[in-house]
Amino acid sequence: MNKVNCALELSIPNGLEQVVEPLANYICATEQPKTALMSALAVLFREVEATNRAASAHFRATLAV
C-alpha cells in the first residue's frame, strides 16, 4: 500500500478555483503548456512581489506618522 501525503489536501476557496480553472484550461490548450505555465507563474510572482512592496511601503508610512 502506498502512503498518501494528506498535508497536500488543502481547502481551496471556491473563488480561487473559479480563477484557476480558466487559466489551467488556457495553459493546457497551448502548444507549449510548460512555457505557458512558467509564464503564468512568473506573472503571479511579480504581482505578489508588487503587492508586498506596496504593503510594506504603506506600513512604513503609517509608522512614520
Rosetta constraint file for C-alpha pairs under 8 A:
AtomPair CA 5 CA 9 HARMONIC 7.95 0.50
AtomPair CA 12 CA 16 HARMONIC 6.83 0.50
AtomPair CA 12 CA 17 HARMONIC 7.00 0.50
AtomPair CA 13 CA 17 HARMONIC 6.67 0.50
AtomPair CA 14 CA 18 HARMONIC 6.42 0.50
AtomPair CA 15 CA 19 HARMONIC 6.60 0.50
AtomPair CA 16 CA 20 HARMONIC 6.14 0.50
AtomPair CA 17 CA 21 HARMONIC 5.86 0.50
AtomPair CA 18 CA 22 HARMONIC 7.27 0.50
AtomPair CA 19 CA 23 HARMONIC 6.87 0.50
AtomPair CA 20 CA 24 HARMONIC 6.00 0.50
AtomPair CA 21 CA 25 HARMONIC 6.16 0.50
AtomPair CA 22 CA 26 HARMONIC 6.14 0.50
AtomPair CA 23 CA 27 HARMONIC 6.14 0.50
AtomPair CA 24 CA 28 HARMONIC 6.09 0.50
AtomPair CA 25 CA 29 HARMONIC 6.11 0.50
AtomPair CA 26 CA 30 HARMONIC 6.50 0.50
AtomPair CA 27 CA 33 HARMONIC 5.14 0.50
AtomPair CA 27 CA 34 HARMONIC 7.86 0.50
AtomPair CA 27 CA 36 HARMONIC 5.56 0.50
AtomPair CA 27 CA 37 HARMONIC 6.06 0.50
AtomPair CA 28 CA 33 HARMONIC 5.42 0.50
AtomPair CA 29 CA 33 HARMONIC 7.19 0.50
AtomPair CA 30 CA 36 HARMONIC 7.21 0.50
AtomPair CA 32 CA 36 HARMONIC 6.35 0.50
AtomPair CA 33 CA 37 HARMONIC 5.98 0.50
AtomPair CA 34 CA 38 HARMONIC 6.18 0.50
AtomPair CA 35 CA 39 HARMONIC 6.15 0.50
AtomPair CA 36 CA 40 HARMONIC 6.13 0.50
AtomPair CA 37 CA 41 HARMONIC 6.16 0.50
AtomPair CA 38 CA 42 HARMONIC 6.13 0.50
AtomPair CA 39 CA 43 HARMONIC 6.30 0.50
AtomPair CA 40 CA 44 HARMONIC 6.20 0.50
AtomPair CA 41 CA 45 HARMONIC 6.08 0.50
AtomPair CA 42 CA 46 HARMONIC 6.17 0.50
AtomPair CA 43 CA 47 HARMONIC 6.21 0.50
AtomPair CA 44 CA 48 HARMONIC 6.23 0.50
AtomPair CA 45 CA 49 HARMONIC 6.09 0.50
AtomPair CA 46 CA 50 HARMONIC 6.11 0.50
AtomPair CA 47 CA 51 HARMONIC 6.11 0.50
AtomPair CA 48 CA 52 HARMONIC 6.11 0.50
AtomPair CA 49 CA 53 HARMONIC 6.13 0.50
AtomPair CA 50 CA 54 HARMONIC 6.17 0.50
AtomPair CA 51 CA 55 HARMONIC 6.10 0.50
AtomPair CA 52 CA 56 HARMONIC 6.02 0.50
AtomPair CA 53 CA 57 HARMONIC 6.12 0.50
AtomPair CA 54 CA 58 HARMONIC 6.13 0.50
AtomPair CA 55 CA 59 HARMONIC 6.08 0.50
AtomPair CA 56 CA 60 HARMONIC 6.10 0.50
AtomPair CA 57 CA 61 HARMONIC 6.07 0.50
AtomPair CA 58 CA 62 HARMONIC 6.28 0.50
AtomPair CA 59 CA 63 HARMONIC 6.38 0.50
AtomPair CA 60 CA 64 HARMONIC 6.35 0.50
AtomPair CA 61 CA 65 HARMONIC 6.74 0.50
